[in-house]
């Protein structure tokens, strides 16, 4: 499998030049289990990194993007309950992809505590 950075650049090209990318990769590594994800670890870290980078650009706004406007620039977000876990990952398309990977690796068991993510 490719390196985390190569995967991240491929799945989230909007972050290629982000100056905080390495920091977020390191943070995502600390929150992602090599044992659980096995050969998909680099993909899981890349998805978590893209998720975290996406959230960091929202200036505190939470939830999935529900609408965008261009004139007078407006972005709408769905409401977010605030508990870290499934709701936390539901906030971006990258988090949802990580949830899909998590569900595939867990053989259909539901989630899941932060320790297994």
Helices and strands as residue ranges (DSSP letters): H 4-11, G 13-15, H 21-30, H 34-37, G 38-40, H 41-56, E 65-69, E 74-77, H 86-89, H 93-105
